[in-house]
Amino acid sequence: MRLLDTVAVAAVAAGALWLGAGTAHAVPDVVDRPYQDARRIIERSGGNPVIATRTGAGLSDDDCLVTNVRSAAVRRPGSRGRTVANSDVMVVLNCYGVLAGPGSAGNSALSPVGREAKSKAEQQQRRRQAELAQAHAETAD
C-alpha cells in the first residue's frame, strides 16, 4: 500500500510539472480610471495591457474610461513549443465623451466619472460668472 501511495504522489507531482504551475497574477483594479493611468498600473504590476474592446469615438485611447478588466484566459506557446504564462490583461474602454449632453453621447451624471465632470464644469461656470460680475462692477465704477 505504501508503494501505491508513493506512485500516486509522484504521478500528481509529474502532472503538475507537465501542466505548469502558472503564475498567480491578480489583475489590478483599474475600473473607472482613464486608460493612460490604468496602463501604467497594469504595467507596474507585471501585466501587458491589451485593448479588448472600445466603444465610442469621442476620445483618444489614453483619455478613454476603463469599464472592465480581466486577465487573458489563454496560455501562449513558448519558443520551444511549451506553453508559458500569459501576462496580457484585457481592457474594455468607453471612449464616449466625459459627460453626456444634448446631442452628444457620454457618461451619465450619476456615474463616478460623470459626477466629477459635472462638478468641474459647474465650478468653471461659477468661476466665469464671478469673473464677469467683477469685470462688470469695475466698469460700472
Order of alpha helices (4+ residues) and beta strands (2+ residues): alpha-alpha-beta-beta-beta-beta-beta-alpha
